[in-house]
């Protein structure tokens, strides 16, 4: 029981990973694209930059994806502890879970696109636009999910433990 509570308490850590990592990947891609356009590097420089860009892409987005998976698992476990001291409406939890599921399921086509476009020879500009678009969708979905998670904590007290008073037992019934 205490182990599950500890695992659930890791949810905020894992939930915060995707946003800065995807944002860093987005900024990295933009910087690499601008550098490649402005400096007109030679073939060796271009291959080095492309390899560095691909490595950073897989590392940052890979860690963000792992963060999403662990955030979903720990959030599912933390659901049992959401209303420790306050009344948390099921609708608010359901909204957060829906966006969490969309983010979790969205990882599959996102990685499919990343792997597909890394093996197919197409225009660098087309590849870059598709990848940047996918990163923006990933980031937007993570931000919306985070917004609803913050709403659970700050507006409903989800996961907040109050030891000075007993659990409120007169929670209003939901329709």
C-alpha positions, 0 to 999 in steps of 0.5 A, a space after each residue: 500500500 505504501 509502495 503504491 502511494 510512493 509510486 503515485 507520488 512520482 506522478 508530478 515528476 514524470 508529468 513535468 518531463 515532456 514539456 521542457 524536453 519537447 520544447 528543447 527538441 523544438 528549439 534544437 531543431 529550429 537552431 539546427 535548421 537556421 544554422 544549416 541555412 545560414 552557414 552553408 556548411 560543407 558536406 562533412 559539416 552537414 553530415 555532422 550537423 545532421 547526425 547531431 540533430 538526429 541524435 538530439 532529436 531521438 534523445 530529447 523526444 525519447 525521454 519525453 515519450 518515456 516521461 509520458 508513459 511513466 506519467 500515465 502509469 503513476 497518474 493511474 496509480 495516484 488516482 486512488 489517492 487524489 481525494 485524500 483530504 478534499 473532494 475531487 470531482 470525477 469529471 475533473 479527473 476524467 478530463 485529465 485522463 482523457 488528455 493523458 490517454 490522447 498524449 499516450 496514444 499519440 506517441 505511437 503515430 508520432 514515433 512512426 512518423 519520426 522513424 518513417 521520415 528518418 529512413 525516407 529520402 525526401 526534401 529536408 524542408 518537407 521533413 523539417 516542417 512535418 517534424 516541427 508540426 508533430 513536435 508542436 502537436 506533442 507540446 500542445 497536447 502535453 500542455 493541455 494535459 498539464 493544464 487539467 492536471 494543475 486544475 486538479 491540484 490547485 482548484 480541487 486539492 487533488 493529492 494534497 494531504 492535510 494531516 491537521 483535519 480528518 478527511 472531509 466526509 460530506 462531499 457533495 454527490 455528483 450527478 
